[in-house]
């Protein structure tokens, strides 16, 4: 995706073997990536990037 001249946000949640990403701009898209690096390569410019990571909650 070419993200130039657009404001958008990313929301990522870990899934089996990768990440599910919601991309919110003028519309909402859901995509799957293998790594955070892949996400950053596809979307290098963003206004917010939220990652859901549970750290020791019971």
C-alpha positions in Angstrom: 0.0 0.0 0.0 1.2 3.5 -0.8 0.5 5.5 2.4 1.8 8.9 1.2 -0.5 11.9 1.7 -2.9 9.9 4.0 -3.5 9.8 7.7 -4.2 6.3 9.0 -3.9 4.2 12.1 -2.9 0.5 12.5 -4.1 -1.9 15.2 -2.3 -5.2 15.5 -3.0 -8.4 17.5 -1.0 -11.5 17.5 -2.4 -14.6 15.9 -1.2 -18.1 15.2 1.9 -17.6 13.1 1.7 -13.8 12.7 -0.3 -10.7 13.2 -3.8 -9.6 12.2 -3.8 -5.9 11.4 -6.7 -3.4 11.1 -5.8 -0.5 8.9 -8.1 2.5 9.5 -8.0 5.4 7.0 -10.7 6.4 4.7 -12.0 2.9 5.0 -11.2 -0.2 7.2 -9.1 -3.1 6.0 -8.1 -6.2 7.8 -4.8 -7.9 6.7 -2.5 -10.7 8.0 1.2 -10.4 8.2 4.0 -12.8 9.4 6.0 -10.2 11.4 6.0 -6.7 12.7 8.7 -5.9 10.2 6.4 -6.8 7.3 3.8 -4.5 8.7 6.3 -1.6 8.9 7.5 -2.3 5.4 4.0 -2.2 4.0 3.0 0.9 6.1 6.0 3.0 6.9 4.1 6.2 7.6 1.2 6.1 10.1 -0.3 8.4 12.7 -0.8 5.7 15.3 0.3 2.0 15.7 -1.4 0.1 18.5 -0.2 -3.4 19.4 -2.2 -5.6 21.7 0.3 -7.5 23.8 -0.8 -9.2 27.1 2.1 -9.1 29.5 1.6 -11.4 32.4 -2.1 -10.7 33.1 -4.0 -13.6 34.7 
